[in-house]
Amino acid sequence: MNNIKFERKAKPISIIITSLLSSLPHFHRELELVYVMDGGCSAHVDGETCTLEKGDIFMSFPGQIHYYMSSLKGKYYVLILNPDVLYSMNEIFDSSVLLSNVIKKDISCEITKLFEKSLECKGEYKKTLMAGILNQAIAECLSKLELTKKIKSDSSAFQEIIKYCSNNFTEDITLDIISKNLHVSKFHISHLINEKLGMSLSLYINMLRVDKARTLLIDTNKKIADISEEVGFGSIRSFNRAFVNITGETPKDYREKGV
């Protein structure tokens, strides 16, 4: 699983209707829910895969690494929700894990009506109305899903490492630096990255830098040398070499293609 990102969300409640879901493995401190309004896809969460069909609901708890794959466009209601918006549910997310992340369409009907109702909220108290509806919807979801007690593992340490890398990849970053800041053995850090991602720390950092560079190459007119420095490469030569190794083309060719 390549290029996992920790995402920092700005809004306490975010609802979008989209035809495509993110295929980039990611995690965040928010609850994420996908209601399949049309079409279908596969959802991948913490190494498990489940198939989503029209009418199904997928839920990932805060901190779960997840992404989606589909060869066809669909229509998806995507809810990103800060746990603080939910009444008395933080303890559930902190102490429990989901045995299954999917509510099938045959038992989801009443819940999906609540999600659709949340889209109709308007007026001065729109956010308050929406929060109330979503609290009810999430409570209904949890009542349909089986939970089990969370067992302490390396997951939290790994997530802290990924979070640190995601927040600091433009700076000088080494095993020693991460170890000092997170108070985790550098050998354990190296082991976790190799075990979970199948790559070295240096390659993972380069992938984060190249991913950011790709956005800057397409969305800005900045010079390639300036982009190289901005994303954390020490020289334009090392930037070009890493970019080619990861994408198969030079930064210049990538920009000219405009993809």
Disulfide bonds with the S-S distance in Angstrom:
none
